[in-house]
Amino acid sequence: MPLSPEEEARVKRILRRDFLFLAIAMVAGSLMSFIEMNAGDASLRGGVADERGIVDTGYILTAPLHAWLKQHRDWNDFFALLNTLALAFPGIYTIYVTLLFGDFDLVFRYLATHILRSFCGWFTYLPSSSEYLMSYSDVPDIWQCLLKECGDASKEPVQPFVSFFSGHVATMVCCANHAYINGYRRLGVFMHVLNALQVVRMLATRGHYSIDMIIGWCMAVYVSRPAGRLGRWFSRGRLEEITTMEPKEMFERIIGVDAERKERRMSMLARKVELQSLVRSLEEEEINLLRESVMDTTVTLAAAAAAAEAEAWSDRRKSD
């Protein structure tokens, strides 16, 4: 049964989409299977595992820098001090937006990510690498040395600290994204560059594993969003409203369901009745188009083609 040009283009688009997904799924599945079976083989990364059998690709990539810092501990202390001073940017910026503008978005994100980090560290304490190059100019060692006498960092035992996940990365990324989205784009980009540099330094000093950096970034970008929403609400509300809020309403605000509901209804986009009616009609049209697109798959197209062929064959039999 011949198709119109529009129907033929639609069929091609659907087939192209579905087969592209199959190709992506096959590549992703092959990659996951390879990593699952070879994750412990350090030779594939061009390095070796440590004495505990831990393989860290970031450690392997920064091995030359690690060896240099190990031979030049003064430079290690200097870079650690620079990293500590770089953390002043998020601190000063947070004080600025919180006290001057009453914006609690960022400080709530800090609280959420660092409380969760402490929670993880309490339930599972992961010791630092045996190759860790400790520096008393680094955080948190610099704070611990304010409370007790610290000797030679190259000879003293390693100070205990929570390694999972990286508080350095989570703090810097939270602040960089907040600055960028609130109009301080150059500052945001600058702090992202600082974050990249501190990631390289912490890998080279073995202060964190690569997974600590990855999860720290994910915490800042994704997990801290509900805390940011709660902080924005807190900025606009009053303390008395928190104590009188219903548990269900508080729960929905924390997990972000209320924000998603408002976005779907698009109530913040337009307050006039005429515009709200137009927005609702556009939203319904978009949902219907999405449903039509989702309903069309390779299987449904094949079934429709088979049904059409069966109907055509039946018509030919009747005509004969």
DABELVEN-V974878 format. One record per residue. N is the residue number from 1. D_LAST is the distance of its C-alpha to the last C-alpha in Angstrom with 2 decimals. Layout:
BEGIN
n: [N | N]
d_last: [D_LAST | D_LAST]
END
This chain:
BEGIN
n: [1 | 2 | 3 | 4 | 5 | 6 | 7 | 8 | 9 | 10 | 11 | 12 | 13 | 14 | 15 | 16 | 17 | 18 | 19 | 20 | 21 | 22 | 23 | 24 | 25 | 26 | 27 | 28 | 29 | 30 | 31 | 32 | 33 | 34 | 35 | 36 | 37 | 38 | 39 | 40 | 41 | 42 | 43 | 44 | 45 | 46 | 47 | 48 | 49 | 50 | 51 | 52 | 53 | 54 | 55 | 56 | 57 | 58 | 59 | 60 | 61 | 62 | 63 | 64 | 65 | 66 | 67 | 68 | 69 | 70 | 71 | 72 | 73 | 74 | 75 | 76 | 77 | 78 | 79 | 80 | 81 | 82 | 83 | 84 | 85 | 86 | 87 | 88 | 89 | 90 | 91 | 92 | 93 | 94 | 95 | 96 | 97 | 98 | 99 | 100 | 101 | 102 | 103 | 104 | 105 | 106 | 107 | 108 | 109 | 110 | 111 | 112 | 113 | 114 | 115 | 116 | 117 | 118 | 119 | 120 | 121 | 122 | 123 | 124 | 125 | 126 | 127 | 128 | 129 | 130 | 131 | 132 | 133 | 134 | 135 | 136 | 137 | 138 | 139 | 140 | 141 | 142 | 143 | 144 | 145 | 146 | 147 | 148 | 149 | 150 | 151 | 152 | 153 | 154 | 155 | 156 | 157 | 158 | 159 | 160 | 161 | 162 | 163 | 164 | 165 | 166 | 167 | 168 | 169 | 170 | 171 | 172 | 173 | 174 | 175 | 176 | 177 | 178 | 179 | 180 | 181 | 182 | 183 | 184 | 185 | 186 | 187 | 188 | 189 | 190 | 191 | 192 | 193 | 194 | 195 | 196 | 197 | 198 | 199 | 200 | 201 | 202 | 203 | 204 | 205 | 206 | 207 | 208 | 209 | 210 | 211 | 212 | 213 | 214 | 215 | 216 | 217 | 218 | 219 | 220 | 221 | 222 | 223 | 224 | 225 | 226 | 227 | 228 | 229 | 230 | 231 | 232 | 233 | 234 | 235 | 236 | 237 | 238 | 239 | 240 | 241 | 242 | 243 | 244 | 245 | 246 | 247 | 248 | 249 | 250 | 251 | 252 | 253 | 254 | 255 | 256 | 257 | 258 | 259 | 260 | 261 | 262 | 263 | 264 | 265 | 266 | 267 | 268 | 269 | 270 | 271 | 272 | 273 | 274 | 275 | 276 | 277 | 278 | 279 | 280 | 281 | 282 | 283 | 284 | 285 | 286 | 287 | 288 | 289 | 290 | 291 | 292 | 293 | 294 | 295 | 296 | 297 | 298 | 299 | 300 | 301 | 302 | 303 | 304 | 305 | 306 | 307 | 308 | 309 | 310 | 311 | 312 | 313 | 314 | 315 | 316 | 317 | 318 | 319 | 320]
d_last: [18.37 | 21.29 | 24.57 | 27.19 | 30.53 | 32.19 | 29.70 | 29.82 | 33.62 | 33.64 | 31.55 | 33.88 | 36.90 | 35.86 | 35.00 | 38.28 | 40.21 | 38.84 | 39.29 | 42.71 | 43.70 | 42.63 | 44.79 | 47.70 | 47.44 | 47.44 | 50.47 | 52.29 | 51.59 | 52.86 | 55.95 | 56.73 | 56.30 | 58.61 | 61.26 | 61.07 | 61.85 | 64.35 | 66.13 | 69.38 | 69.53 | 71.99 | 71.87 | 68.42 | 70.20 | 73.10 | 75.60 | 76.90 | 76.86 | 80.09 | 82.15 | 80.06 | 76.79 | 75.72 | 73.67 | 73.68 | 72.01 | 74.12 | 77.26 | 76.15 | 75.44 | 78.82 | 80.84 | 82.89 | 83.83 | 84.73 | 87.03 | 88.72 | 89.28 | 90.67 | 93.27 | 94.03 | 94.37 | 96.12 | 93.04 | 90.96 | 93.22 | 93.00 | 89.19 | 89.18 | 91.56 | 89.37 | 86.39 | 88.47 | 89.57 | 85.96 | 85.19 | 87.62 | 84.96 | 82.71 | 85.83 | 87.25 | 83.91 | 83.23 | 86.67 | 86.11 | 82.80 | 83.83 | 87.31 | 86.93 | 83.50 | 83.09 | 79.83 | 79.46 | 76.00 | 77.37 | 80.13 | 77.74 | 75.49 | 78.57 | 79.51 | 76.06 | 75.59 | 79.12 | 79.21 | 75.97 | 77.53 | 80.59 | 78.42 | 76.61 | 79.93 | 81.48 | 78.73 | 78.26 | 81.13 | 80.19 | 83.21 | 83.42 | 83.02 | 86.02 | 85.93 | 86.35 | 88.88 | 90.56 | 92.31 | 94.52 | 93.34 | 89.80 | 88.31 | 88.93 | 91.85 | 93.78 | 93.87 | 94.84 | 97.75 | 99.13 | 99.74 | 101.18 | 102.88 | 100.52 | 101.68 | 100.16 | 96.38 | 95.97 | 98.03 | 97.45 | 94.72 | 91.51 | 91.56 | 88.88 | 86.08 | 82.53 | 80.20 | 76.79 | 75.66 | 77.40 | 79.24 | 80.11 | 76.47 | 75.44 | 78.40 | 77.96 | 74.20 | 74.54 | 77.20 | 75.49 | 72.26 | 74.20 | 76.25 | 73.27 | 71.25 | 74.34 | 75.17 | 77.41 | 74.92 | 77.45 | 79.19 | 75.90 | 75.00 | 78.57 | 78.43 | 75.12 | 76.86 | 79.78 | 77.40 | 75.89 | 79.41 | 80.50 | 77.46 | 78.52 | 82.13 | 81.34 | 79.15 | 81.91 | 84.56 | 82.29 | 82.87 | 79.24 | 76.26 | 73.17 | 71.31 | 74.11 | 73.41 | 69.65 | 69.95 | 72.76 | 70.52 | 67.65 | 70.13 | 71.33 | 67.96 | 65.84 | 67.87 | 70.59 | 68.27 | 68.81 | 72.55 | 72.34 | 70.58 | 73.28 | 75.92 | 74.55 | 74.54 | 78.07 | 79.15 | 78.14 | 79.28 | 82.49 | 83.78 | 84.02 | 80.28 | 79.59 | 81.70 | 80.14 | 76.50 | 74.29 | 73.36 | 69.62 | 70.12 | 72.26 | 69.72 | 66.90 | 69.10 | 70.01 | 66.49 | 65.15 | 62.67 | 64.34 | 64.00 | 60.32 | 59.77 | 61.60 | 59.64 | 56.32 | 57.53 | 59.15 | 62.01 | 64.45 | 62.55 | 63.01 | 65.22 | 64.40 | 61.94 | 59.88 | 59.62 | 58.87 | 55.97 | 54.62 | 55.12 | 53.30 | 50.29 | 50.24 | 50.63 | 47.70 | 45.53 | 46.58 | 45.81 | 42.33 | 41.66 | 43.01 | 40.84 | 37.71 | 38.82 | 39.65 | 36.36 | 34.47 | 34.64 | 32.83 | 31.51 | 30.19 | 28.58 | 26.88 | 25.72 | 24.40 | 22.57 | 21.05 | 20.02 | 18.45 | 16.50 | 15.42 | 14.37 | 12.44 | 10.68 | 10.01 | 8.70 | 6.19 | 5.16 | 5.42 | 3.83 | 0.00]
END
